[in-house]
Amino acid sequence: MNGAEPLAALPMYDFDFIAPAHDDLWAAIAARLEEAGVEAPKALTRGGDLDAQWRNPRLVFGQTCGYPYVTGLKDAVAVIAAPTYAFPGCEDASHRSFVIRRASDPRHELAEFRGSIAALNGWDSNTGMNLFRATIAPVAAGAPFFRAIVVTGSHEASVAAVAEGRADLAAIDCVSLALLARGRPALFKRVAVVAESPRSPSLPFIAAADLGARTIAAVRDALLSALADPDLAETRAALGLKGARLVTPADYDRVIEIERGAAAAAYARLT
């Protein structure tokens, strides 16, 4: 590859307490790519505009949310594989959101939260918005459900908003919630699960479509090799990664099906 510097980023679950594990995983992938003659960055990129990273024609390895993928990235990126996680709520290469409330909140059924405040990490989030919307739709019965929506910018911030009483409900993907239980135990203990969302494909590992089929295949081989390496068992355990499964773009049609289901229930927007 020639031109601009290659890019690799794993932003979706990159909490500070597991960033070293992401670095170790990437180092193993990068070493394998070097052996295969594929130019790859030595270190992961952190920070910056996610959409710009996902659309970078030199993205060698990344991970995106399913909702941005199906609504705008399909032509710009190639799906490398879908991760499989070892956490509750994950099944094969799928995951779900857990709708959380404050642990001290006396309400225990979704219907009791009509007129409350919701927190979401972003309007383009599959787990924080799309799956949340799908879970609320049957209860909303075609009418606005929440008094207000607070956009927090991240799942961790949404958990904090609920724990601190700035919001009443939030939908947190099962991987983020499990990782926060490990790394932010005091925060995790202040919330409780009130409902589960439908299942959806897990967040895909991606690369720029412009890299070409041979390079993309080499990246896929490097990923699968690293995920099978016994020497990386501790790294995988820190990330909750069991492995990865080969998937196709069509597997992510499920994300749009969930959106259409909410619209069919007259709840096209989380409100």
N, C-alpha and C positions, 0 to 999 in steps of 0.2 A: 504494500500500500504506500502511496506517495501523497505529498501535500501536507495538510494540517496534521497535528499530532493525534494519534488514536486516543480514544476515551473509553473508560470503564467506570461504572457507577452502580452502587447497590443502595439506593436511597430509601427504599420502602420500609425496611425494618431496622434501619441503622441507628438504633439507640446507642448512646455513648457507652453503655456497659457491655454491648456486644460488638462494637466496632472493631476491636482486635480480632475477633473471630472472622468477621467479614474480610479483614485484611489478610488473614491466614488463608482463607478460601481463595481469595483472588490471587495470592502469591502462587498457590498451587496450580491454578488455572493458567496464569501467565507463563509459568515455567513450561507447562505442556505446550502452550501455543508457540513459545520460542523454539522448542524442539521440532515443532511442525513447520517452522519457517513463517509464522504469522506474527507481524509486528503488533505488539501490545504494550500498553503503559505499565510502568513498574508499580504504580500506586493507584488506588481508587480516587476518583474525583468526589469531593464532598461540597455541598452547598451549590448555589447557583440556581438558575431557572430549569426546572425539571422538564418542561415541554421542549425547551431548546436542546437539552441533553438527549431526550428521546428522539428528536428529529435530526440530531447531528449525523451526517453521513459517514463519520469516522467512529461511531459508537461500536466498539468491539463486543462489549458485554454490558448488559443493564437489566433492570427489572422495572416493569411498569404496572400500574393498576389496570384491571380489566375494563373499567368503564372508559378511560381515555383511549385504550387500545381499540375498542370497537367503535368509538364515536369519532376517531380522527387519525389514529396512528397506523391502521392496517397497511396502508400503501408505503409508509415510511420505514417500517421495521419488519423483521422476520422473527417469528417465534422460535426460540431455541428449544425450550422445554418448559414444562410446568413443574414447580417444586411439589414434593410431598412432605408434609410436616407430621410430627409425632404428637401434636397437641390435641386436647379435646375440642371437638367441633370440626376437625380436619378429617377428611376421608379420601383416600387415594389422592388425586390431584385436584381436590376441591376443598373449599372452606366455607365458613358461614360467619355471620356477625352475631354477637351477643348484645342484646339491648340491656343496658345497665341503668340502675337507679342508685341513689344513695343508700348505703346499708341501713341507715336509720330511718329511711322513709317508710311510713306505715302502709303505703300503697303497694300492692303486690300483683295487680292485674293491669294490663295495658289500658283497658277501658277507663280505669281510675285516673289516668294521666291526661285526659282531655282537658284542654285549657292550660296545659303546663308549658314549660320552655324546653326546647330541644337543642342539643349541641351537635354539630357535625364538623368534621375536619375540613371538608370542602365540598362544594356542589358537584365536582367532577369525580368524587370518590364512589367506587362501587360499594364497598362495605359500609362506609360512613353515611352515604346518602341513598344509593339505589336499593341496597338490601334493607336499609332502614325504612324507606318508603314502602317497599313490598310488605314489610312486617306490619306497618301501621295501616295500610290500605284497607284490610278487612274490618278493622275496628273503626276507622274514620267514617266508613259508610258514605263516601262521596262528599263529605263536608270537611272544612278545615279542622284540624285536630289540635294543633299547637297554638298557643298565644303568641309565641315568638320563636325565632330560630337564631341561635348564636353560632357564628362560624369561628372555629378556634384555630384552624391551621394545621392541626395534627391530632392523631388519636390520643396521644399522651395528654395533650391539652384538653381534649374533650373529657377524658376520665377525670382530670383535675377539676374541670368546670362542674361536673356532676358531684364530685366528692365535696367541693367547697360550697355547693348550694347556688351556684350561678346558673345552673341548668338542672333539669329534672331527669332527662333521659338522653342517652347517646347510644349509637350503634358502633361497636368496636369489633374489628375482625378478630377471630379467635387466636390468630398468631400473635398479634400485637398484645392482646389481653394476657396471654400466657407469658410472653416475654416480660411484660410489665409486672406480672405477679412475681417473677424472679428478681427483676432489677429495681422495682419500686414497690416493695412489699407493703410499706406503710400506706401508700396511696391505694394500692389494690384492695386492702382490707376495708377501705371506706366506701366501697361500692359493692353491689350485688346484681346478679343477673335476674332480669324479670321476664325475658322472652328470647327466643332464638329465631334467626332469619332463615329463609330458604338457603340451600347450598348453591354455590357458584364456583366456577373454575378458579383455581388459585392464581396468584399474581405471576404472569409469565416472565421468564427470562427471555430477553430479546437482544437483537443486534441490528445494526442498520441494514436495510435491504440492499443498499448500494454496495455492500462488501462483496456480494457475489456468492454463488452457491458453494464453491469450494472452501472459501474462508468460513462461511457460516457452518458448514459441516465440520470443519476443524474446531471451531469454538464449541460446538455441541459435543464432540468427542472429548475435548479437554474438560468440559464441565462434568460429563458422566464419569470420566476417569477419576476426577478429583472426588466426586461424591461416593465413589466405590473404594477409595484409598483407605486401608486400615489405619495408616498413620494420621489421618485426619478425623478419626472417630471423635475425639474431644471437641474439635472445631464444629463438627456437625451437631453434636449434642448441645453445644452452647447456642447454636442457631435453631435447634429443634428440627433440623433437616434430616429426613430419612433418605431422600434421594430425589429423583426427578423422573417424570414420565414424558414421552414424546407425545405431542399434541399437534393439532392443526388449527388454523384460524377459525374453522367452523365450530370447534369446541367452545369458542367464546361467544357464539350466537346465543348461548344461554343467558348472558348478561342482558342482551336486548329483550329476550323473552320475558325476563323478570320485569324489566321496565314496561313492556307492553301489558303485562298482567296487572300492574298497578293502574295504568291508564284505563284498562277495561273495567276496573273497579271504581272508575271516576275519581281517581286520586293520582293524577298525572304529575303533580308537584308536591314535594314534602312541604306541608304547610299546616 
